[in-house]
Amino acid sequence: MIIGICGGSGSGKTTLLKRLSDKYSELKPSIFSMDNYYLPIEMQQVDENGHYNFDLPSALDEERLTQDLHLLKNGSEITVKEYHFNSPPDKHVLISLEPSELIIVEGLFLFHYAGVRQVLDYSIFVDVDPRIQLDRRLYRDQETRGYSRENIIYQWENHVSPCYQNYLLPYQGKADFRFRNDSNSEEDFERLVKEISFKFEEAKAM
């Protein structure tokens, strides 16, 4: 079974992924992060002000990403460079992903890439107030990436928000589950686990 998690920057995709991975730890789920497929900076597009825009579908190697996901689905082990922000390409560590009964895919363009969307058995859209997303991004990018507040706001207004409007929000209603990452998160997580468990047992019975 392949589960996909999509949501805007700072929505809590990675946290939800970890919770699901822990919940189904006995299955040893394979975690497929689309972040590991960012293209080198020299291949990224720049905006009209000369700033690199990493919030476009073209920022990732869609072809290789899709090929690797299909290989993993079909029972093959894959090797990928684990992406760490601001690390030189030659410092990225090679990791191996083994096939599993449960594969969890996480990324911004989960629905936008047709080759990824087509292999999903179950999809989740993580929804949260944009103000909370911005607050989380401000904290993360200042604390861990050394960005200035001015630069973060610029990226948010010119790259992140347009990305969400163009490549994520149009697919919100097509997800199998809308996870409200707010005061409803615990209730939604319980419902989500019930649905996934039911789908998983249904799939095994086929």
MIKE-161274 format. One record per residue (C-alpha): residue number from 0; x, y, z. Coordinates in Angstrom, 3 decimals, padded with zeros to 6 digits. Layout:
<sites>
<num NUM | east X | north Y | up Z>
...
</sites>
This chain:
<sites>
<num 0 | east 000.000 | north 000.000 | up 000.000>
<num 1 | east 001.323 | north 003.429 | up -000.948>
<num 2 | east 000.199 | north 006.409 | up 001.132>
<num 3 | east 000.890 | north 009.971 | up 000.004>
<num 4 | east 001.125 | north 013.045 | up 002.238>
<num 5 | east 000.887 | north 016.521 | up 000.743>
<num 6 | east 000.660 | north 019.979 | up 002.292>
<num 7 | east 002.165 | north 023.428 | up 002.175>
<num 8 | east 005.444 | north 024.506 | up 003.734>
<num 9 | east 005.158 | north 024.364 | up 007.528>
<num 10 | east 001.869 | north 022.465 | up 007.457>
<num 11 | east 003.240 | north 019.519 | up 009.429>
<num 12 | east 003.742 | north 016.907 | up 006.706>
<num 13 | east 006.919 | north 015.501 | up 008.231>
<num 14 | east 005.413 | north 015.313 | up 011.730>
<num 15 | east 002.409 | north 013.404 | up 010.424>
<num 16 | east 004.699 | north 011.111 | up 008.446>
<num 17 | east 006.649 | north 010.281 | up 011.620>
<num 18 | east 003.475 | north 009.589 | up 013.579>
<num 19 | east 002.186 | north 007.221 | up 010.910>
<num 20 | east 005.583 | north 005.549 | up 010.612>
<num 21 | east 005.614 | north 004.957 | up 014.364>
<num 22 | east 002.037 | north 003.729 | up 014.354>
<num 23 | east 002.792 | north 001.107 | up 011.704>
<num 24 | east 006.376 | north 000.399 | up 012.789>
<num 25 | east 005.781 | north -003.361 | up 012.750>
<num 26 | east 005.454 | north -003.114 | up 008.952>
<num 27 | east 008.823 | north -001.337 | up 008.671>
<num 28 | east 007.392 | north 001.266 | up 006.292>
<num 29 | east 009.585 | north 002.633 | up 003.548>
<num 30 | east 009.714 | north 006.448 | up 003.728>
<num 31 | east 010.012 | north 008.155 | up 000.348>
<num 32 | east 010.793 | north 011.875 | up 000.665>
<num 33 | east 010.455 | north 013.898 | up -002.506>
<num 34 | east 012.895 | north 016.455 | up -001.029>
<num 35 | east 015.713 | north 014.037 | up -001.879>
<num 36 | east 015.201 | north 014.817 | up -005.572>
<num 37 | east 015.982 | north 018.540 | up -005.646>
<num 38 | east 018.112 | north 019.437 | up -008.639>
<num 39 | east 021.467 | north 021.251 | up -008.157>
<num 40 | east 021.206 | north 024.986 | up -007.562>
<num 41 | east 022.625 | north 025.797 | up -010.999>
<num 42 | east 019.576 | north 024.078 | up -012.519>
<num 43 | east 017.047 | north 026.048 | up -010.468>
<num 44 | east 014.974 | north 028.864 | up -011.940>
<num 45 | east 015.455 | north 032.434 | up -010.752>
<num 46 | east 012.714 | north 035.011 | up -010.392>
<num 47 | east 012.638 | north 038.524 | up -011.821>
<num 48 | east 014.757 | north 039.758 | up -008.902>
<num 49 | east 017.434 | north 037.110 | up -009.322>
<num 50 | east 016.341 | north 034.935 | up -006.390>
<num 51 | east 016.372 | north 031.144 | up -006.758>
<num 52 | east 012.868 | north 029.693 | up -006.640>
<num 53 | east 012.787 | north 026.215 | up -005.096>
<num 54 | east 008.978 | north 026.195 | up -004.957>
<num 55 | east 008.320 | north 025.131 | up -008.537>
<num 56 | east 007.680 | north 021.617 | up -009.900>
<num 57 | east 010.790 | north 022.077 | up -012.065>
<num 58 | east 012.938 | north 022.302 | up -008.903>
<num 59 | east 012.875 | north 018.516 | up -008.542>
<num 60 | east 014.035 | north 015.721 | up -010.833>
<num 61 | east 010.528 | north 014.532 | up -011.617>
<num 62 | east 011.635 | north 011.821 | up -014.042>
<num 63 | east 014.053 | north 010.112 | up -011.656>
<num 64 | east 011.720 | north 010.583 | up -008.707>
<num 65 | east 008.884 | north 008.857 | up -010.544>
<num 66 | east 011.132 | north 006.057 | up -011.808>
<num 67 | east 012.485 | north 005.361 | up -008.312>
<num 68 | east 009.027 | north 005.307 | up -006.776>
<num 69 | east 007.830 | north 002.812 | up -009.374>
<num 70 | east 010.903 | north 000.644 | up -008.764>
<num 71 | east 010.237 | north 000.677 | up -005.015>
<num 72 | east 006.594 | north -000.181 | up -005.586>
<num 73 | east 007.592 | north -003.128 | up -007.768>
<num 74 | east 009.859 | north -004.601 | up -005.113>
<num 75 | east 013.282 | north -003.168 | up -005.981>
<num 76 | east 015.636 | north -001.499 | up -003.531>
<num 77 | east 016.610 | north 002.029 | up -004.535>
<num 78 | east 019.524 | north 004.308 | up -003.617>
<num 79 | east 019.146 | north 008.072 | up -003.337>
<num 80 | east 021.133 | north 011.000 | up -001.965>
<num 81 | east 019.559 | north 012.257 | up 001.245>
<num 82 | east 018.948 | north 015.989 | up 000.826>
<num 83 | east 019.999 | north 018.427 | up 003.536>
<num 84 | east 019.400 | north 022.123 | up 003.017>
<num 85 | east 022.562 | north 024.178 | up 002.446>
<num 86 | east 024.788 | north 021.074 | up 002.243>
<num 87 | east 027.090 | north 020.846 | up -000.794>
<num 88 | east 025.961 | north 018.105 | up -003.222>
<num 89 | east 029.067 | north 016.035 | up -002.505>
<num 90 | east 028.193 | north 015.986 | up 001.202>
<num 91 | east 024.769 | north 014.433 | up 000.741>
<num 92 | east 024.706 | north 010.903 | up 002.142>
<num 93 | east 023.586 | north 007.967 | up 000.010>
<num 94 | east 020.710 | north 006.048 | up 001.579>
<num 95 | east 019.007 | north 002.832 | up 000.523>
<num 96 | east 015.256 | north 002.375 | up 000.602>
<num 97 | east 013.965 | north -001.158 | up 000.746>
<num 98 | east 010.540 | north -002.186 | up -000.529>
<num 99 | east 007.863 | north -002.686 | up 002.085>
<num 100 | east 004.206 | north -003.597 | up 002.457>
<num 101 | east 003.716 | north 000.059 | up 003.369>
<num 102 | east 005.351 | north 002.937 | up 001.487>
<num 103 | east 004.767 | north 006.516 | up 002.676>
<num 104 | east 005.492 | north 009.274 | up 000.152>
<num 105 | east 005.791 | north 012.888 | up 001.283>
<num 106 | east 006.235 | north 016.045 | up -000.757>
<num 107 | east 004.876 | north 019.309 | up -002.104>
<num 108 | east 004.118 | north 018.110 | up -005.628>
<num 109 | east 002.589 | north 014.766 | up -004.692>
<num 110 | east -000.574 | north 015.398 | up -006.712>
<num 111 | east 000.930 | north 017.617 | up -009.393>
<num 112 | east 003.277 | north 014.898 | up -010.687>
<num 113 | east 000.967 | north 012.552 | up -012.570>
<num 114 | east 003.396 | north 009.637 | up -012.327>
<num 115 | east 003.358 | north 009.877 | up -008.528>
<num 116 | east -000.357 | north 010.512 | up -008.198>
<num 117 | east -001.197 | north 007.433 | up -010.231>
<num 118 | east 000.576 | north 004.974 | up -007.907>
<num 119 | east -001.020 | north 006.215 | up -004.678>
<num 120 | east -003.470 | north 003.938 | up -002.921>
<num 121 | east -004.426 | north 006.565 | up -000.354>
<num 122 | east -003.724 | north 010.299 | up -000.179>
<num 123 | east -003.689 | north 012.840 | up 002.640>
<num 124 | east -003.775 | north 016.631 | up 002.397>
<num 125 | east -002.444 | north 018.384 | up 005.507>
<num 126 | east -004.366 | north 021.593 | up 006.102>
<num 127 | east -003.442 | north 024.365 | up 008.558>
<num 128 | east -003.954 | north 028.120 | up 008.941>
<num 129 | east -001.465 | north 029.929 | up 006.647>
<num 130 | east -000.490 | north 032.216 | up 009.547>
<num 131 | east 000.673 | north 029.175 | up 011.499>
<num 132 | east 002.598 | north 027.922 | up 008.463>
<num 133 | east 004.388 | north 031.270 | up 008.141>
<num 134 | east 005.214 | north 031.373 | up 011.856>
<num 135 | east 006.719 | north 027.886 | up 011.639>
<num 136 | east 008.725 | north 028.791 | up 008.550>
<num 137 | east 010.009 | north 031.973 | up 010.176>
<num 138 | east 011.199 | north 030.033 | up 013.201>
<num 139 | east 012.728 | north 027.174 | up 011.193>
<num 140 | east 014.514 | north 029.258 | up 008.576>
<num 141 | east 015.932 | north 031.736 | up 011.072>
<num 142 | east 017.035 | north 029.109 | up 013.587>
<num 143 | east 018.322 | north 026.343 | up 011.307>
<num 144 | east 019.053 | north 028.000 | up 007.954>
<num 145 | east 020.318 | north 031.432 | up 008.958>
<num 146 | east 017.828 | north 033.327 | up 006.794>
<num 147 | east 016.851 | north 036.890 | up 007.646>
<num 148 | east 013.217 | north 037.659 | up 008.395>
<num 149 | east 013.125 | north 039.899 | up 005.315>
<num 150 | east 014.332 | north 037.083 | up 003.056>
<num 151 | east 011.832 | north 034.609 | up 004.521>
<num 152 | east 008.919 | north 036.998 | up 003.996>
<num 153 | east 010.089 | north 037.629 | up 000.416>
<num 154 | east 010.160 | north 033.897 | up -000.321>
<num 155 | east 006.799 | north 033.401 | up 001.346>
<num 156 | east 005.069 | north 036.098 | up -000.697>
<num 157 | east 006.785 | north 035.468 | up -004.032>
<num 158 | east 007.496 | north 031.716 | up -004.069>
<num 159 | east 005.798 | north 029.745 | up -001.290>
<num 160 | east 002.289 | north 031.217 | up -001.469>
<num 161 | east 002.072 | north 031.101 | up -005.291>
<num 162 | east 003.307 | north 027.489 | up -005.153>
<num 163 | east 000.541 | north 026.583 | up -002.713>
<num 164 | east -002.137 | north 028.328 | up -004.773>
<num 165 | east -001.012 | north 026.842 | up -008.101>
<num 166 | east 000.265 | north 023.355 | up -007.347>
<num 167 | east -001.298 | north 022.213 | up -004.069>
<num 168 | east -004.636 | north 023.846 | up -003.335>
<num 169 | east -006.288 | north 022.743 | up -006.628>
<num 170 | east -005.847 | north 019.123 | up -005.503>
<num 171 | east -007.094 | north 019.520 | up -001.919>
<num 172 | east -010.564 | north 018.211 | up -002.716>
<num 173 | east -009.132 | north 015.194 | up -004.550>
<num 174 | east -007.292 | north 013.819 | up -001.514>
<num 175 | east -008.793 | north 010.833 | up 000.282>
<num 176 | east -008.350 | north 012.516 | up 003.662>
<num 177 | east -008.037 | north 016.142 | up 004.779>
<num 178 | east -005.961 | north 016.247 | up 007.941>
<num 179 | east -006.653 | north 019.370 | up 009.993>
<num 180 | east -003.392 | north 020.099 | up 011.758>
<num 181 | east -004.871 | north 022.314 | up 014.467>
<num 182 | east -007.035 | north 021.677 | up 017.532>
<num 183 | east -008.652 | north 018.852 | up 015.538>
<num 184 | east -005.382 | north 016.995 | up 014.928>
<num 185 | east -005.821 | north 014.253 | up 017.539>
<num 186 | east -009.368 | north 013.504 | up 016.452>
<num 187 | east -008.315 | north 013.505 | up 012.814>
<num 188 | east -005.325 | north 011.254 | up 013.508>
<num 189 | east -007.577 | north 008.633 | up 015.116>
<num 190 | east -009.948 | north 008.756 | up 012.142>
<num 191 | east -007.024 | north 008.603 | up 009.733>
<num 192 | east -005.517 | north 005.528 | up 011.366>
<num 193 | east -008.884 | north 003.764 | up 011.251>
<num 194 | east -009.260 | north 004.509 | up 007.545>
<num 195 | east -005.718 | north 003.447 | up 006.684>
<num 196 | east -006.002 | north 000.228 | up 008.687>
<num 197 | east -009.269 | north -000.604 | up 006.955>
<num 198 | east -007.774 | north 000.109 | up 003.515>
<num 199 | east -004.700 | north -001.933 | up 004.335>
<num 200 | east -006.722 | north -004.970 | up 005.431>
<num 201 | east -008.939 | north -004.552 | up 002.373>
<num 202 | east -005.883 | north -004.503 | up 000.104>
<num 203 | east -004.366 | north -007.606 | up 001.720>
<num 204 | east -007.647 | north -009.489 | up 001.245>
<num 205 | east -007.686 | north -008.848 | up -002.497>
</sites>
